[in-house]
Each structure stands twice: as C-alpha cells, then as structure tokens.
Amino acid sequence: MAIRELQVRSDGWGCEESAALLRLARVLARAAETFEDFDLGFAWLNSPVAAFKGATSMSSRDKEFGVEFVMDVLGPVEHGVFPLCI
C-alpha cells in the first residue's frame, strides 16, 4: 500500500488493508523509536540495507513475517550494531 493511497481512500478499509496499515504503523513507530527521530527512522526504512540483501526495509512491510524481520534487525541497530546479515 503506497503512502499516497492513504490520502485518497474514501470508501473505508477492508480487513487486509487494515492489517497492512497496522503493520506499516508498527514498523514506522519502531524505526522512529530506534533512531529517536521519525525522519531518520523513515530514511532508514527507505534506504537499502545489507540485512535485506540491498532491498529497503519498507519492501518487507507487506507481510507479517517481513515486519517481524524488520523488527529483528532494528533490535541490534538500537544498540549500535548494524548487522550485515541475519
């Protein structure tokens, strides 16, 4: 789900879309908490990460296992460890 879609929806949200929106909110909140700044967390989520084989963290947000993987990577990052792979 693209950020732009959030701005143009007027017909409500289905179960799958609601779940995707909640996953996105969880990831954004955790990244902002980890980096102690929303903009830095958002930038990290949209930057290529070695742990994701050069993909962005946001590319993993659509499925629950992808969100959990992002959360697992953010744990060490919060303590100053930037993993190359997990």
QUIHU-V420652 format. One record per helix or strand of 2 or more residues. SS is the DSSP state (hx for helix, st for strand). FROM is the first residue (numbers start at 1). TO is the last residue. If there is no record, write none. Layout:
BEGIN
ss: (SS/SS)
from: (FROM/FROM)
to: (TO/TO)
END
This chain:
BEGIN
ss: (hx/hx/hx/hx/hx/hx)
from: (3/15/38/50/57/64)
to: (8/35/45/52/60/78)
END
